[in-house]
């Protein structure tokens, strides 16, 4: 039970951090100003999504090990 709680807590923290990073990126790029900036923001979000998901999975496996 403790292992599951740790994984859920880690994922919750990762989601909050991801949300903060996306909000920061939205303020920096300002996608509503032009189509070019909107496409740049879209590309950044997609790249962020793939890299961040892979990093979370890697970190969970390194910290908590493979499932048995």
N, C-alpha and C positions, 0 to 999 in steps of 0.2 A: 504494500500500500504506500509506503514511503517513497519508493522508487517512482510510482505513478504520479504521486503528488509533486515530486521534484521535476518530473518531465513536464507536467502541466504548468507548473510555476515558471519554468524556463521558457516555455512557449508563450505564455502570457507576457512575460517581460520582453521577449523578442518581438511580439506583435506591437506592444506599446512603443518600443524603440523604433521599429519600422514605420509606424504611423508618424512619429516625430520627425524622422528623416524625410519622409515623403512631404510633410508639411513644409519643412525647411526648403526642400527642392522646389516646391511650388512657389514659395516666396522668392527664391533666387531666379528662377526661369520666367515666372509670370506668363503662363501659357495663354492667357486671354488677350494679350496684346497683339499677337499676330499668329498667322497660320504656321509660320516657320517655328516660332517658339512653342506652339502647341504640339507640333510633330516632334520637336526636340524633347519636350516633356514626356510625350508618349514613349519615345525610344528609351529615355532614361528610366521610366517606370518599368517597362518590360525588362530591361537589363537588370534593374534593381530587384525585380521580382524573382528572376531566375537565380541570380547570384545569392541573394539573401536566403532563399529557400534552401539552396544547396548548403550554405554555411550553417543554417540552423540544423539541418539533418546531420551534417558532419559533426557539429558540436554535440548534439544529443547522443550520437553513437560513440563519440570519444569519451564523454563524461559518464554515460550510463551503460555503455557496452551494447553488444548485440542482443536482440531478444532471444530468449531460450525456448 
